[in-house]
Amino acid sequence: MTIQYFSYGSNMLHARLQERIPSAIPVSVAVLHGHKLFFHKIHQDGSGKCDAFQTNNKDDDVYGLIYEMNEEDKEVLDEIEGVGNGYEVKEIDVYTVNENQKVRTFTYYATNINNELKPYLWYKDFVVEGAKENKLPLQYIKMLERFEAEDDLNLQRSFGNKKILEKSKGYTPSPFYKYSTYLKKRFGVKVMKISIDLGQSCPHRNAIDRKSGGCFYCNPESFMPPEADETRTVNEQITKGIERCEKKYGKGKYIAYFQAYTSTLENIDSLKQAFDDVLSFHQIVGISISTRPDTFTQKVFELLKEYEKKSYLLLEIGLESIHEKSLSFLGRNHNYPVFPQLLKRLEGLNIETCVHLITGIPGETNEDIIQTAKEMARLEKVDGIKLHHFHVVKNTLFEKEYNKGVFAVDDLNATKEKVILFLENIRPNQKVHRIIGDCNAGYLVAPVFSESKSKVKYLIEEEMIHKNRRQGKNY
């Protein structure tokens, strides 16, 4: 569930608040009538901080920014703001500047004030830069600039905050809630995934060689990294994965990702042993398990119930679409109702979910995409979304069908639009694990974009920012 917060002080600066509360997404500039801004809140560092002081004068206005954020993050923000130590919370009605729409939000007001106080220069700069970043009225910005401020004699604190301010210049908040941001906030460092292959198969593949059968679009060789090799032990795969990541990205923490095929299909004892093996590595902070909505047995449920107390757990569920015509086209071999049934069983467990979905499936319209997104938004147990644009890879049934002209694939513009439409219709607090797919070199058949995957991701974000399109806008 999300809530709306009205910021009128230093948190107007996007970078400052999102460093503290990654789920916070800017929504709209707004004005609080009958209040006046002062820097008279007594802070423990001896300076004055912002307060929207209630005057009930119709000529007094405080401008600020509405953020949408996860409700569970409010407790963290309360602590940061100092609730019970000079600030308290109150609900207020603010009005959006462009539409004059009334919005019920919460904000913080000062209970301990001293009109003789001045803000530190770096704090005033945070407020002024936040006002400029959000394009508050020019006269209001000039009013803020006229406030007197003083040097912070604590040079270490002053230098640290000035560095944050410099870093924030040119900063643009992401228009969607990135899973990577959530992980860094939760664990304090960059967190990456290491893929593992236990030699499992899928329920509609040949159980002996794993090569025949399966979904019509899927060739695991097209996306699995080289260290995920069933002929190696779990420990060897983890070690190789850490070596590759550290060489490419530097040191960090890792989630062991049981990615290949369907990890929950069978042999639960080997899965349990693999969990124990990966958790013996001090660099591993969590476990991610790939599954299908039709392969979640009672034994799997009991296993996850045991390990939810030992580690961060993420269940990655391959669904791809809510539409039966698409599930049949893809060769999924399951229907949609099994998915909400699985979520129902997970209620009460401390396990996050991430649902894999494909945008641009031949035969699906934009309205179909929106329906899928709205259904994911409706289901509270869907914590995260991982999108993959429809593409064709070598050595699949779809390669043959595509070469025969049975179906076409989206171009770059259509691909971008469908991703953005999806994001606009999910909840603002659902973590976005991925917005575009990829495959190993030499496997892609179509579509072949002239831009790289990273450039396509950039183009999607850029379009969302410039056209004011954001995650949850239509939720």
Secondary structure, 3 states (H helix, E strand, C coil): CEEEEEECCHHHCHHHHHHHCCCCEEEEEEEEECEEEEEEEECCCCCEEEEEEECCCCCCEEEEEEEEEEHHHHHHHHHHHCECCCEEEEEEEEEECCCCCEEEEEEEEECCECCCCCCEHHHHHHHHHHHHHCCCCHHHHHHHHHCCCECCCCHHHHHHHHHHHHHHCCCCCCCCCEHHHHHHHHHCCCEEEEEECCCCCCCCECCCCCCCECCCCCCHHHCCCCCCCCCCCHHHHHHHHHHHHHHHHCCCEEEEEECCCCCCCCCHHHHHHHHHHHHCCCCEEEEEEEECCCCCCHHHHHHHHHHCCCCEEEEEEEEECCCHHHHHHHCCCCCCCHHHHHHHHHCCCCCEEEEEEEECCCCCCHHHHHHHHHHHHHCCCCCEEEEEECCEECCCHHHHHHHCCCCCCCCHHHHHHHHHHHHHCCCCCCEEEECCCCCCCCCEEECCCCCCHHHHHHHHHHHHHHCCCCCCCCC
